[in-house]
Amino acid sequence: MAALTLADELVLLAHDDAGTNRLGRPHLDHGLAGAVLLELALAHRVEVVDGRLVVVDPTPVGHPLLDDTLATLAADERRKPGDWIGRLAKGLPDRVLTGLVDAGVLRRESDRVLLVFPRTRYPSPTGAEPAAETDARRRMVEAVSSDGPVDPRTAALIGLTGAVGLDRKLFRELPKERWKARAAQLAAGDWASAATREAIAQTQAAVLTATTAATAVVITTSVS
């Protein structure tokens, strides 16, 4: 199968071995929107200019989801990364999960809880953690545990999992202080061009803002 995107890896990391989304909605939706924008930034298709996301190269990447998003960005007015998170998030989990099912990385299981409430889960065909998820987790742990250089996609994935709050669920065995300090170090590192780092930093900040706002809404609703 083709190489997985950041969105694919985030979906795998967000689902447990039983195929249940442990990140929740709309956090996963916002995270995936950010992942798509990060992928386009790493591919040097978009940059942030004067606080607005700008398409600097409309050439297709060769991936349907990324190319559809790139065309959407190019056809619309320049907006802040935060404005794009909500616009791009709708329907992303289903689309990414369907792609992984079609590729044989996951399978779709539908049933009902208490014979009433419909439920869809996405475990791997073997029931064990997919190899692609194991690889993503290994790369992230190695990056955080070392002080050496890190490849751009792994650095971006680390920042993304932190923005959606998934890092606390994934790496409980690692000291929180070490994880946070290393993530901050990577964010300020020179693993990408200045323009790419700016686009990634603003996108990750936008995802964090969107997920924080969603959490606040849930808390307020439950209290009232």
Disulfide bonds with the S-S distance in Angstrom:
none
